[in-house]
Amino acid sequence: MPSNNPLRHPSGFPPQAPQGFALWNLGFRPFYLLAALFAASGILTWIAQYAGWTGTATHLSGPLWHAHEMIFGYAFAVVIGFLFTAGHNWTNQPTPKNLRLALIAALWLAARVLAFTPWPMAAAAADTAFALAAAAGLALPLLRSRNRRNYFFVALILLLGAANLTFHLSLAGILDVPVQRGLQLGLDLVLFLMAVMGGRVIPMFTANTIAGANSIRRPWLERFALGSVLALIIADLLALPAILLAVIAGLAALAHALRLMLWHPWLTWRKPLLWILHAAYAWIAIHLALRALAALELIAPNLATHALTVGAIGGMTLGMMMRTSRGHTGRPLEPGRLETLSLVLVQLAALLRVLLPLAAPQLYIVWIILSGLFWSVAFTLFSILYWPILMRPRIDGRFG
């Protein structure tokens, strides 16, 4: 009897690995690969900087390099790879590919290299050019198809570029605002993007995968959850009093925790590409709760920051990179053991970086180093396992 699996050869054997080079076919391919390689190597570089093993004669070094590059290097690359790919699906219009895609990726790569040089304006120019080129690459297909629902993603890209430029100009002494302001705005914008996309895809993926899941979405709660993040962005921009920031962050934490509970995360434990998204979203609620405590000076602010960067951003980006890479290359949405291990490792990295310092602060340096190593191993595994997938054509013969 012939197989019903379209990815299986009539002989019963799996098809041979597709031949050819497809890296520049669609945005997720180069940006996911570059981001993963950078995530793995960048944290190892940060550990070396933290331990004092590297020099400091560069534009960025130490905590500033680490913070800037994880937001505007790693996270921004994944965002663009995802939006270029999603934009193609939303509009049925071409997003950047081939030479245009390669040039946009080259701008991103140039900015990462220039961050290691003593030329701050060159790094700022490359970063800004990347944001503008990426915004244009998404805007054109959205405008052609009049896809108004997703116009705001173009605005988010431009705002991320503006936050990045604010950071560079503040660091150079050209703009008289705290350097931290640009970093915090960048984090807040990525948080808002994850809250929007998480609300769109997590309940949908859950309902589509698990029979009887019946994920619930309450319109009033959706508006309040997203509105609370926007309120937090405004509070950070205006540097509102700490007590107001604590109230906003606390209410936001409750809203996002309730939002997650309505999606029934406890039903997903058998599906790695689902539970990682739920776990990452749980870190959003944890981040907001910790931000409220940090505003009241009850905990160190960096614990709240790393709940967002390691737990939420790390978990959600790694999960979505796996899911979209598999889906857009014609593969089943069932990761192997090593892929699942990488998902577990990134969540362990978050626990080591956020919760264990609260339990055993005397071992703080140990927790930082172990967390960084777990993170790096997770993204090294992704890079090795997905290199051939991202380089080669789809296994079903379609373009993508």
Secondary structure by P-SEA (a helix, b strand, c coil): ccccccccccccccccccccccccccccaaaaaaaaaaaaaaaaaaaaaaacccccccccccaaaaaaaaaccaaaaaaaaaaaaaaaaacccccccaaaaaaaaaaaaaaaaacccccaaaaaaaaaaaaaaaaaaaaaaaaaacccccaaaaaaaaaaaaaaaaaaaaaacccccccaaaaaaaaaaaaaaaaaaaaccaaaaaaacccccbbbbbaaaaaaaaaaaaaaaaaaaacccaaaaaaaaaaaaaaaaaaaaaaccccccccaaaaaaaaaaaaaaaaaaaaaaaaaccccaaaaaaaaaccaaaaaaaaaaaaaaaaaacccccccaaaaaaaaaaaaaaaaacccccccccaaaaaaaaaaaaaaaaaaaaaaaaaaaaaccccccccc
